[in-house]
């Protein structure tokens, strides 16, 4: 078998592509089912056997979801907290990764291992002391209280350090000879050369902040501070679940994550790491 370019296509190549297609389809099926359920009337949601394609598609679930709760406010709250978290993580991770990758100082490896070890500690284990600290600051029911545990990511520091280690030291030495400051090297050289890694990290950080549920549940007692994840919980009643409305809200909830991925995917495809030396 030959492709359109004239190259011979082997059987293992076809099998590998078929397996990848089946895997991608398996991962997409839950999202397709969610979208399909959001367009079904109430009687079709619980129909057996289930139907993938709605027989009488309707947008009433979206109307009811937006009318049952201030979802626009929830959406803006999540967008604000996730955006602040993503920007903070990108700045702190790239700066810390730059320091750990390119500077030598006493205790560097020990400090880095201590930071890395914190990524293995589940948030639930120190959630109560953290809550007491935030309460002592008077930040309960505030945006800063919602965003505080999401401003720094130990995995992000490790990720950026591994990327920045691949940037040649000769480029930094040349910048110093030209009179560039250490902060200028980070801002004007390290950040542009690390854009692919930062794009990957931004997707991970945004998704992590957007999907956070436990911490907003503790901090936000005012409905005006609810995030999208808390808002979706309003459709789960004591004995029943409004599947139509909750799937409609879920479709709206994943749109920002898809948007962030669509914006940064080109940088990720170019490569997670850059060495700073081209062609």
Buried (B, 14 or more C-beta within 10 A) or exposed (E): EEEEEEEEEEEEEEEEEEEEEEEEEEEEEEEEEBBBBBBBBBEBBEEEEEEEEBEEEBEBBBEBBBEBBBBEBBBEBBBBBBBBBBBBBBBBBBBBBBBBBBEEEEEEEEBBEEBBEEEEEEEEEEBEEBBEEBEEEEBBEBBBBBBBBBBBBBBBBBBBBBBBBBBEEEBBEEBEEEEBEBEBBBBEBBBEBBBBBBBBBBBBBBBBBBBBEEBBBBBBEEEEBBBBBBBBEBBEEEEEEBBBBBBBBBBBBBEBBEEBBEEBEEBBEEEBBBEBEEE
